[in-house]
Amino acid sequence: MTNYVINRRQLVCVASFLAFPGKEEALIEALGALIPDTRREVGCIRYELNQSRDEPRRITFIEKFVDVEAFDSHCAKDAIQHYFHQQMPELVESFKVETYHEIIV
């Protein structure tokens, strides 16, 4: 393997949501509404929404922040809290949020 570096400063988050049947569009709309403000947050590097080709009910954010503090600040925002506590229960069958460090090769 070539030389590599693990970037322990930046934080990558993969947040994947499985919509209830028939709720895909509503989930995309709810998550899409978070994008403009999040992309303007100090410390946000990447914030993109994706839909699985194999399972269209699976909607996934790929996120990257300059550090864990920026990510924690993002998670504490009113809009994010509102999504998780008010909107998500109506739209999402299951979800998984994982955080990573990028490996640079």
C-alpha positions, 0 to 999 in steps of 0.5 A, spaced: 500 500 500 502 507 498 503 511 504 497 514 507 495 519 512 489 519 516 486 526 517 484 526 524 482 533 524 476 533 519 470 529 521 466 525 515 459 523 517 454 518 513 447 519 515 443 514 512 435 514 512 430 509 510 423 512 508 417 509 510 414 506 503 411 512 499 414 517 504 421 518 499 419 525 496 417 528 503 423 525 506 427 528 500 424 535 501 425 535 509 432 533 508 433 538 502 430 544 506 436 543 511 442 544 505 442 551 504 443 553 511 448 548 513 452 549 507 453 556 510 455 554 516 462 556 519 466 549 518 461 546 513 466 543 507 461 538 504 453 537 505 450 533 499 444 529 499 443 522 495 438 517 493 440 510 493 440 507 486 438 500 489 433 502 494 430 508 492 427 509 499 434 510 502 436 517 502 443 519 505 447 525 507 455 525 506 457 531 510 464 533 511 466 538 517 473 542 519 472 539 526 468 535 531 466 542 534 463 544 527 460 538 526 457 538 534 455 545 532 451 543 526 448 537 530 445 542 535 442 547 530 434 548 531 433 546 524 437 539 525 433 538 532 427 539 529 428 534 523 430 529 528 425 530 533 419 532 529 419 530 522 423 524 522 419 520 526 413 521 521 418 519 515 423 514 517 423 507 518 430 506 520 436 510 520 444 510 521 449 516 523 456 514 522 462 518 523 469 517 520 476 520 519 478 521 512 484 516 509 488 520 504 492 516 499 
